[in-house]
Amino acid sequence: MAEYIDQIGRSVHLDKPPERIISLVPSQTELLYDLGLNNKVVGITKFCIHPQHWHESKMRVGGTKTIHLDKIHSLQPDLIICNKEENTKEIVEQLEKDYCVWVSDISSLSDAYKMIHDLGQLFCISQKANELVDAIKMRFKTIEKATVKKVLYFIWRNPWMVAGKGTIIDSIINEMGWLNAICKERYPVIDLNEEIEVDEIFLSSEPYPFTQKHIEEIKTNFPSASIRLVDGEMFSWYGSRLLNTPTYLNTLINSSSN
């Protein structure tokens, strides 16, 4: 029996490489696909939209915060992939009573790289996982550094919430050569009337679906800032989608007003 330590320090014991996998994390579901595990992934969440044909064909066992235990039991998984932030502690504790559960914890690019390495070991496909990490690292080297900007990254409305330190979003902003305008940890609530020094405001497409009308809504509070909608997957999906992130970041940098 092999022992694996997940990213929150839990021991996961497996007799053999998993053959029936459930993923409760959208960005890691896409990663499992790109690692070639199509025939081994049997269950996903309703938010696992990539790849589309998996979203349409794989059994959906609920969301990231609410699961259908009956569906999970029917699939008889030998491993369930979770994430500390996206899934609740209660879900993990409930599932680990019956199944092997591996939990990731991602707050930086280095955490994402380790997660991919670790899953490569767990599924006995280390070479493919390592090649993916190398490819992502090479692409991040292509990011075009420009004038440093202070960024305010909104993830929610009512209340207004932003991405702070200790998040993958903050790590991606730093990779742009820009700075997070928020020094607080995680996802603090802010008052739009606060005095915040900011050059760029990003309104994310997820988890809250910001639209053009929200740009108009906050423009009066930040008259000198450039405000735009951004693709949240490029900032917060920490699996194989990271391959596409550098090109997207270069587009944002190049379209930024100097």
Protein Blocks (a to p, Z undefined) as FASTA:
>chain_A
ZZdddfkopacddfbdcfbdcdfbfklmmmmmmnopmmmmmbdcfklmbcfklmmmmcce
bdfkbccfklmmmnopabdcddfklpcfklmmmmmmmmccdddddfbfklmmmmmmmmmm
mnopmkmmmmmmmmmmmmmmmpccdddddddddfbehiaddddehiaklmmmmmnopacf
bfbghjacddfkbccddfbdcddfbfbdcdfklmmmmmmmmmmbccddddfklmmpccfk
lmmmmmmmmmmmmmpcZZ
